[in-house]
Amino acid sequence: MRVAVIGAGFSGIAMGVRLLREGVQDFAIFERDTEVGGVWRDNTYPGVGVDTPSKLYSLSTDPYPDWARLFAKGDQLLAYTREVVARHRLLPHLRFGHAVEDARWDPDEGMWVLTTSRGVYRARFLISAAGAVADPSVPDVPGLADFPGVRFHSARWDHDHDLRGRRVAVIGTGASAVQFVPLIQPLVAELHVVQRTAAWVMPKADHAIPERTRRRLRRRPALMAAERLLYYAITEAVAAGRRVRVIRAQFEKVCLKHLDAQVPDPELRRRLRPDFEYMCKRPLISNDYLPALGSPNVTLHTGGLVEVRGSTVIAGDGGKAEVDTVILNTGFDIGITSPIARRIHGAHGVSLAGYWADDPRGYKGVTVPGFPNLFLMQGPNATSGVSSALMFGEAQAGYIADALRRFARNDIATVHVRPDREREWTRRVRKMSARTTYEVGGCRSYYLNRKGENVVMWPAWTAGYQLRTRRFDPRAYDLTHASGDGRPARRETS
């Protein structure tokens, strides 16, 4: 086939939609599961939903007037992905149950060879839309593997396990825990929340969207577009806080007032107050998480999980609790640790993870030297911690589709990003990142490599990234024309 796409989450679907718009029919989207949806298919924990306004959490090609809430729940997000697939007739291009186990560049054929759980495929171009939060991370804590009770990750919720009357430990206090902890707290006998670091919690301005409003949006697409633009402008304004301390200080005041209002116990408030600047780590939004932590059946342990002895979990602050259920809210394998980065091997046989060696980088977060005909979606420094990740996914889909259109028109067989262009891009991104709260805010997060450099988030305006990727720029690449049999032949250096 001409194009192979890995993953049928939002990014993979956006890529498929754009390929069809460009007239590309010879492509397949390989999905390891049995249906589309990515993170919204996998995460089914109680209360799962988006923490970006729903108005932005849709493809620009498929505006959606029927969001039930300002912050949509997971089931509606999953339903939306299915609707997009059906509307664009993407189903014939989907290969379900095909987990990509290995992808290797064949320099003689100028093709990518994909070994999947259902067979071997060849493709001229490979697009990885596997996602940054696809594979749960399980911490290497002594005794955790030998825990005798029920243990599961929040991203793989065990719905067969009844939590009523249980003694439960929740390990980690990230975005998922903020959503499910308030819902399981009334059910359990004891809830032990093990926090490594406190998080900034902002009030959640959520509300149901009345049916009459949805009808109005259905009748007036221009109004829906204007509403989307308004929320886009708001998130861009919020993003300025990453670089401006005065703005962050105002957000911190709001969060502290929220904390004071919801947690009357001064000692509990102290342990829930972050010691780093706002947005250094991912801020959380909730109206019921903080009150839940003050409930009589809830105990907050700090210092993270350090050991499990039989049924006893032990936190860094010395607190201990005997439990029968452990729910891990410990994040995902991201960047060089992600399975897909270890499975993609470039021109020299080195994996993407091996090439990065703790320093994920790529030109515009999309192409990597030594990996010809490979395009990444949500790659290094090419996603958002403020605006909708879909804004970045669509920008990347447009950039890649424009490249493929040009290649078809000019009979291009292979494309290599020039190492000097990647280095210059990375230098500029590092310079922008150095002034952000990600690096100067006083915290350690998964955004940073061992040198303390932000290698995950785009550090400037979302609009800036969209402008930089609005068209494919061939001068940043070495291009090889095809010979008569379609194999690489003459090289053209731009």
C-alpha positions as CSV (number, residue, x, y, z in Angstrom):
1,M,0.0,0.0,0.0
2,R,1.1,3.6,-0.4
3,V,0.4,4.8,3.2
4,A,0.1,2.9,6.5
5,V,-1.2,4.7,9.6
6,I,-0.7,3.2,13.1
7,G,-3.6,3.9,15.5
8,A,-7.3,4.7,15.1
9,G,-7.7,7.3,17.9
10,F,-8.5,10.9,17.2
11,S,-5.1,11.6,15.4
12,G,-5.4,8.5,13.2
13,I,-9.0,9.3,12.3
14,A,-8.0,13.0,11.5
15,M,-5.2,11.6,9.3
16,G,-7.6,9.3,7.4
17,V,-10.1,12.1,6.9
18,R,-7.4,14.3,5.4
19,L,-6.0,11.6,3.2
20,L,-9.5,11.0,1.7
21,R,-9.9,14.8,1.1
22,E,-6.6,14.8,-0.8
23,G,-7.8,11.9,-3.0
24,V,-5.5,9.3,-1.4
25,Q,-7.3,5.9,-1.4
26,D,-4.4,3.5,-1.1
27,F,-4.0,3.5,2.7
28,A,-4.8,1.5,5.8
29,I,-5.1,2.4,9.4
30,F,-3.8,-0.4,11.7
31,E,-5.6,-0.6,15.0
32,R,-4.7,-3.2,17.7
33,D,-8.2,-3.1,19.3
34,T,-11.5,-4.0,17.8
35,E,-12.9,-0.5,17.3
36,V,-11.9,3.1,17.0
37,G,-11.6,5.7,19.7
38,G,-8.1,5.4,21.3
39,V,-8.0,6.9,24.7
40,W,-11.8,7.3,24.8
41,R,-12.3,3.6,24.0
42,D,-9.7,2.4,26.6
43,N,-10.6,4.7,29.5
44,T,-13.9,3.8,30.9
45,Y,-13.4,4.6,34.6
46,P,-16.2,6.3,36.5
47,G,-16.5,10.0,35.5
48,V,-14.2,9.8,32.5
49,G,-14.3,12.9,30.4
50,V,-12.4,15.6,28.7
51,D,-10.8,18.6,30.6
52,T,-10.7,20.7,27.4
53,P,-14.0,22.5,26.5
54,S,-16.0,20.2,24.2
55,K,-16.3,23.0,21.6
56,L,-12.6,22.5,20.8
57,Y,-12.6,18.7,21.2
58,S,-13.8,18.0,17.7
59,L,-12.3,18.0,14.2
60,S,-12.7,21.2,12.2
61,T,-13.9,19.0,9.3
62,D,-16.7,17.7,11.6
63,P,-18.1,20.3,13.9
64,Y,-20.4,18.9,16.5
65,P,-23.4,20.8,17.8
66,D,-24.7,18.1,20.2
67,W,-22.3,18.1,23.1
68,A,-24.4,17.4,26.2
69,R,-22.0,19.2,28.5
70,L,-19.3,21.9,28.2
71,F,-16.8,19.2,29.2
72,A,-18.0,16.1,27.4
73,K,-18.0,12.6,29.0
74,G,-16.1,9.7,27.5
75,D,-19.1,7.8,26.1
76,Q,-20.1,10.8,24.0
77,L,-16.5,11.4,22.8
78,L,-16.3,7.7,21.7
79,A,-19.7,8.0,19.9
80,Y,-18.4,11.1,18.1
81,T,-15.3,9.2,16.8
82,R,-17.6,6.5,15.4
83,E,-19.8,9.1,13.7
84,V,-16.8,10.6,12.0
85,V,-15.6,7.2,10.7
86,A,-19.1,6.5,9.4
87,R,-19.6,9.9,7.8
88,H,-16.3,9.8,5.9
89,R,-16.6,6.1,5.0
90,L,-13.3,5.2,6.7
91,L,-14.3,1.7,7.7
92,P,-12.9,0.0,4.6
93,H,-9.5,1.5,5.4
94,L,-9.4,0.2,9.0
95,R,-7.6,-3.0,10.0
96,F,-8.8,-4.0,13.4
97,G,-7.0,-6.5,15.6
98,H,-3.7,-5.6,13.9
99,A,-1.2,-4.7,16.6
100,V,2.0,-3.3,15.0
101,E,4.8,-5.4,16.6
102,D,7.7,-4.1,14.5
103,A,8.2,-1.6,11.7
104,R,11.5,-1.5,9.7
105,W,12.7,0.5,6.8
106,D,13.8,-1.5,3.8
107,P,16.4,0.7,2.0
108,D,16.5,-1.6,-1.1
109,E,12.8,-1.4,-1.7
110,G,12.3,2.0,-0.2
111,M,9.5,0.7,1.8
112,W,8.4,0.2,5.4
113,V,7.9,-3.4,6.4
114,L,5.2,-3.7,9.2
115,T,5.0,-6.9,11.2
116,T,1.6,-7.0,12.8
117,S,-0.3,-9.6,14.9
118,R,-2.2,-10.5,11.8
119,G,0.5,-10.6,9.1
120,V,3.2,-8.6,7.3
121,Y,2.5,-5.5,5.2
122,R,4.6,-3.1,3.2
123,A,4.0,0.6,2.7
124,R,5.8,3.4,1.0
125,F,5.0,5.9,3.8
126,L,4.4,5.2,7.5
127,I,2.5,7.5,9.8
128,S,2.5,6.8,13.6
129,A,-0.6,8.1,15.3
130,A,-0.2,5.6,18.2
131,G,-0.8,8.3,20.8
132,A,1.0,9.6,23.8
133,V,-1.3,8.0,26.4
134,A,-1.9,4.6,24.8
135,D,0.0,2.3,27.2
136,P,-0.4,2.5,31.0
137,S,2.7,2.8,33.1
138,V,3.0,0.5,36.1
139,P,5.6,1.7,38.7
140,D,8.5,-0.5,39.7
141,V,7.6,-0.5,43.4
142,P,8.9,-3.3,45.7
143,G,6.1,-5.8,46.5
144,L,3.5,-4.3,44.1
145,A,3.6,-7.2,41.7
146,D,2.9,-9.6,44.6
147,F,-0.1,-7.7,46.0
148,P,-2.6,-10.5,46.8
149,G,-5.8,-8.4,46.2
150,V,-7.2,-6.9,43.0
151,R,-5.0,-4.5,41.2
152,F,-5.7,-2.5,38.0
153,H,-4.8,0.7,36.2
154,S,-7.4,3.4,35.9
155,A,-6.9,3.2,32.1
156,R,-7.9,-0.5,32.2
157,W,-10.8,-0.2,34.7
158,D,-12.0,-3.6,36.1
159,H,-15.8,-3.2,35.9
160,D,-16.3,-6.8,37.2
161,H,-14.7,-5.8,40.6
162,D,-17.4,-4.4,42.9
163,L,-15.9,-1.6,45.0
164,R,-18.7,-1.4,47.5
165,G,-17.4,-1.9,51.0
166,R,-13.8,-2.4,49.9
167,R,-10.7,-0.9,51.3
168,V,-9.1,0.8,48.3
169,A,-5.8,2.5,47.7
170,V,-5.6,4.9,44.8
171,I,-1.9,5.4,43.7
172,G,-1.4,8.8,42.1
173,T,-3.5,11.9,41.9
174,G,-3.4,12.9,38.3
175,A,-6.2,14.0,35.9
176,S,-8.0,10.6,36.0
177,A,-8.0,10.3,39.8
178,V,-9.6,13.7,40.1
179,Q,-12.5,12.4,38.1
180,F,-13.1,9.0,39.6
181,V,-12.1,9.5,43.3
182,P,-15.3,11.5,44.1
183,L,-17.5,8.8,42.5
184,I,-16.0,5.8,44.2
185,Q,-15.5,7.5,47.6
186,P,-19.2,7.0,48.7
187,L,-19.0,3.4,47.7
188,V,-15.9,2.2,49.5
189,A,-15.4,1.4,53.2
190,E,-11.9,3.0,53.2
191,L,-10.2,5.1,50.6
192,H,-6.5,5.7,50.8
193,V,-5.2,8.2,48.3
194,V,-1.4,8.1,47.9
195,Q,-0.2,11.4,46.5
196,R,3.4,11.9,45.3
197,T,3.0,15.7,44.7
198,A,0.1,18.0,45.2
199,A,-1.5,19.5,42.1
200,W,-3.1,22.9,41.4
201,V,-6.9,22.4,41.2
202,M,-9.0,25.0,39.4
203,P,-12.8,25.2,39.7
204,K,-14.5,23.4,36.9
205,A,-16.9,25.7,35.0
206,D,-18.9,22.7,33.7
207,H,-22.6,22.7,32.9
208,A,-25.2,20.9,30.8
209,I,-25.9,22.4,27.4
210,P,-29.7,22.8,26.9
211,E,-31.4,21.1,24.0
212,R,-32.6,24.5,22.7
213,T,-29.0,25.7,22.5
214,R,-28.0,22.6,20.6
215,R,-30.9,23.1,18.2
216,R,-29.8,26.6,17.6
217,L,-26.2,25.5,16.8
218,R,-27.5,22.8,14.4
219,R,-29.5,25.4,12.5
220,R,-26.7,28.0,12.5
221,P,-23.3,26.6,11.7
222,A,-21.8,30.1,11.6
223,L,-22.7,30.5,15.3
224,M,-21.1,27.1,16.1
225,A,-17.9,28.3,14.3
226,A,-17.9,31.6,16.2
227,E,-18.3,29.8,19.5
228,R,-15.4,27.5,18.7
229,L,-13.3,30.5,17.8
230,L,-14.2,32.1,21.2
231,Y,-13.1,29.1,23.2
232,Y,-9.9,28.9,21.0
233,A,-9.1,32.5,21.9
234,I,-9.7,31.8,25.6
235,T,-7.3,28.9,25.6
236,E,-4.7,30.9,23.8
237,A,-5.0,33.6,26.4
238,V,-4.6,31.0,29.2
239,A,-1.5,29.6,27.4
240,A,0.2,32.9,27.9
241,G,0.5,32.0,31.6
242,R,3.2,29.4,30.7
243,R,5.6,32.3,29.9
244,V,4.2,35.2,32.1
245,R,4.6,34.8,35.9
246,V,2.1,37.5,36.7
247,I,-0.6,35.6,34.9
248,R,0.3,32.3,36.7
249,A,0.1,34.1,40.0
250,Q,-3.5,35.1,39.3
251,F,-4.4,31.5,38.5
252,E,-2.7,30.4,41.7
253,K,-4.8,32.8,43.7
254,V,-8.0,31.3,42.2
255,C,-6.8,27.8,43.0
256,L,-5.8,28.6,46.6
257,K,-9.2,30.3,47.2
258,H,-10.8,27.1,45.8
259,L,-8.7,25.0,48.1
260,D,-9.5,27.2,51.2
261,A,-13.3,27.0,50.4
262,Q,-13.4,23.3,49.9
263,V,-11.0,21.9,52.5
264,P,-11.7,23.3,56.1
265,D,-9.0,21.2,57.7
266,P,-5.8,23.3,57.8
267,E,-3.4,20.3,57.9
268,L,-5.1,18.7,54.9
269,R,-5.0,22.0,53.1
270,R,-1.2,22.2,53.8
271,R,-0.6,18.8,52.2
272,L,-2.7,19.7,49.2
273,R,-0.9,22.9,48.4
274,P,1.6,22.6,45.6
275,D,5.2,23.8,46.1
276,F,5.7,24.7,42.4
277,E,4.3,27.2,40.1
278,Y,1.0,26.9,38.3
279,M,1.2,25.0,34.9
280,C,4.6,23.6,35.7
281,K,2.7,20.3,35.8
282,R,-0.7,19.7,34.3
283,P,-3.3,21.7,36.2
284,L,-6.5,19.9,37.2
285,I,-10.1,21.0,37.2
286,S,-12.7,19.7,39.6
287,N,-15.5,20.9,41.9
288,D,-15.8,17.6,43.9
289,Y,-12.3,16.1,44.2
290,L,-11.1,18.3,47.1
291,P,-14.3,17.8,49.2
292,A,-14.0,14.0,48.6
293,L,-10.5,14.0,50.2
294,G,-12.0,15.5,53.3
295,S,-14.6,12.8,53.8
296,P,-14.4,10.6,57.0
297,N,-13.6,7.4,55.1
298,V,-10.7,9.0,53.1
299,T,-7.0,9.2,54.2
300,L,-4.5,11.2,52.2
301,H,-0.9,9.8,52.2
302,T,1.9,11.8,50.8
303,G,5.4,11.1,49.4
304,G,4.2,8.5,46.8
305,L,4.1,4.8,47.1
306,V,7.4,3.3,48.3
307,E,6.6,-0.3,49.1
308,V,3.8,-2.9,49.3
309,R,4.1,-5.6,51.9
310,G,1.4,-8.2,51.3
311,S,-1.8,-6.3,51.6
312,T,-0.2,-3.2,53.1
313,V,0.7,-0.2,51.0
314,I,3.4,2.1,52.5
315,A,3.7,5.8,51.5
316,G,6.7,8.0,51.6
317,D,5.4,9.9,54.6
318,G,5.4,6.6,56.6
319,G,1.7,6.1,56.4
320,K,0.5,2.5,56.0
321,A,-2.9,1.0,55.0
322,E,-4.1,-2.5,54.7
323,V,-6.2,-2.7,51.5
324,D,-7.9,-5.3,49.3
325,T,-7.9,-3.2,46.1
326,V,-5.2,-1.1,44.4
327,I,-6.1,1.3,41.6
328,L,-3.1,2.7,39.8
329,N,-3.3,6.2,38.5
330,T,0.3,6.3,37.5
331,G,0.3,7.7,34.0
332,F,1.5,6.3,30.7
333,D,4.6,5.3,28.8
334,I,5.4,8.4,26.9
335,G,8.2,9.4,24.5
336,I,11.2,7.1,24.4
337,T,9.5,4.7,26.8
338,S,6.5,4.2,24.6
339,P,6.3,0.8,23.0
340,I,5.8,2.2,19.5
341,A,9.1,4.2,19.8
342,R,10.9,0.9,20.5
343,R,9.3,-0.8,17.6
344,I,10.0,1.6,14.8
345,H,13.5,1.0,13.2
346,G,15.0,3.5,10.8
347,A,17.6,3.4,8.0
348,H,20.4,2.2,10.2
349,G,18.4,-0.4,12.1
350,V,18.2,1.8,15.2
351,S,14.9,2.2,17.0
352,L,13.3,5.6,17.4
353,A,13.7,5.2,21.1
354,G,17.4,4.3,20.7
355,Y,18.0,7.2,18.4
356,W,16.4,9.7,20.8
357,A,18.3,8.3,23.9
358,D,16.4,10.4,26.4
359,D,16.2,13.4,24.1
360,P,13.0,13.1,22.0
361,R,13.2,15.5,19.1
362,G,12.0,15.9,15.5
363,Y,11.5,18.6,12.9
364,K,8.2,20.2,13.7
365,G,7.6,17.1,15.9
366,V,6.7,15.3,12.7
367,T,9.9,14.0,11.0
368,V,13.1,12.5,12.4
369,P,16.5,12.2,10.6
370,G,17.4,8.7,9.7
371,F,13.8,7.6,9.5
372,P,12.8,8.2,5.9
373,N,9.2,8.3,4.9
374,L,8.1,8.3,8.5
375,F,5.7,10.9,9.9
376,L,4.8,11.3,13.6
377,M,1.6,12.7,15.0
378,Q,1.7,14.1,18.6
379,G,5.5,13.8,18.4
380,P,8.1,15.7,20.5
381,N,7.1,19.2,21.4
382,A,4.0,18.9,19.2
383,T,1.0,18.6,21.5
384,S,-0.7,20.9,24.0
385,G,-1.0,21.1,27.7
386,V,-3.5,24.0,27.4
387,S,-5.5,23.9,24.1
388,S,-7.0,20.8,22.5
389,A,-4.6,18.2,21.3
390,L,-6.9,17.8,18.3
391,M,-5.7,21.3,17.1
392,F,-2.2,19.8,16.8
393,G,-3.4,16.5,15.4
394,E,-5.2,18.3,12.6
395,A,-2.3,20.6,11.9
396,Q,0.0,17.6,11.5
397,A,-2.5,15.7,9.4
398,G,-2.7,18.7,7.0
399,Y,1.1,19.0,6.9
400,I,1.5,15.3,6.1
401,A,-1.3,15.1,3.6
402,D,0.2,18.1,1.7
403,A,3.5,16.3,1.6
404,L,2.0,13.2,0.2
405,R,0.1,15.2,-2.4
406,R,3.3,16.8,-3.5
407,F,5.1,13.5,-3.6
408,A,2.5,12.0,-5.8
409,R,2.5,14.9,-8.2
410,N,6.3,15.0,-8.5
411,D,6.9,11.2,-8.4
412,I,8.9,11.3,-5.1
413,A,9.8,7.9,-3.6
414,T,11.6,8.8,-0.4
415,V,11.9,11.8,1.8
416,H,14.6,12.5,4.5
417,V,14.4,15.5,6.8
418,R,17.8,17.2,6.8
419,P,19.6,16.8,10.1
420,D,20.6,20.5,10.1
421,R,17.0,21.6,9.8
422,E,16.0,19.3,12.6
423,R,18.8,20.7,14.8
424,E,17.8,24.3,14.1
425,W,14.2,23.6,14.8
426,T,15.1,21.8,18.1
427,R,17.4,24.7,19.1
428,R,14.5,27.2,18.6
429,V,12.0,25.1,20.6
430,R,14.5,24.6,23.4
431,K,15.1,28.4,23.5
432,M,11.3,29.0,23.7
433,S,10.9,26.3,26.3
434,A,13.6,27.6,28.6
435,R,11.5,30.6,29.5
436,T,8.3,28.6,30.3
437,T,7.0,27.4,33.6
438,Y,7.7,23.8,32.4
439,E,11.4,24.4,33.0
440,V,11.5,27.3,35.6
441,G,8.4,26.5,37.6
442,G,10.2,24.4,40.2
443,C,8.8,20.9,39.5
444,R,9.8,17.7,37.8
445,S,7.2,16.3,35.3
446,Y,7.0,13.8,32.4
447,Y,7.4,16.8,30.1
448,L,11.1,17.0,30.9
449,N,14.1,14.9,29.9
450,R,16.9,14.1,32.4
451,K,18.5,17.5,31.5
452,G,15.4,19.3,32.6
453,E,14.4,20.2,29.1
454,N,10.7,20.2,27.9
455,V,10.5,17.5,25.2
456,V,6.7,17.0,25.2
457,M,4.7,20.2,25.1
458,W,4.7,22.9,22.4
459,P,6.0,26.0,24.4
460,A,4.3,28.8,22.5
461,W,0.9,29.7,21.0
462,T,-1.1,26.9,19.3
463,A,-1.6,29.3,16.4
464,G,2.1,29.6,16.0
465,Y,2.4,25.8,15.5
466,Q,-0.5,25.8,13.1
467,L,1.1,28.5,11.0
468,R,4.4,26.6,10.9
469,T,2.7,23.4,9.6
470,R,0.1,24.9,7.2
471,R,2.2,23.7,4.2
472,F,4.8,21.1,3.7
473,D,8.2,22.7,3.2
474,P,10.3,20.6,0.8
475,R,13.5,22.7,1.3
476,A,13.9,21.1,4.7
477,Y,14.1,17.7,3.1
478,D,16.2,15.6,0.8
479,L,13.9,14.0,-1.8
480,T,14.5,11.0,-4.0
481,H,12.6,10.5,-7.2
482,A,11.2,7.1,-8.2
483,S,12.6,5.0,-11.0
484,G,10.3,3.4,-13.6
485,D,9.5,0.5,-11.3
486,G,8.7,2.8,-8.4
487,R,11.9,2.2,-6.5
488,P,14.1,5.1,-5.3
489,A,16.4,6.4,-8.0
490,R,17.6,10.0,-8.4
491,R,18.1,12.1,-5.3
492,E,17.1,15.7,-5.2
493,T,18.6,17.8,-2.4
494,S,16.4,20.8,-1.7
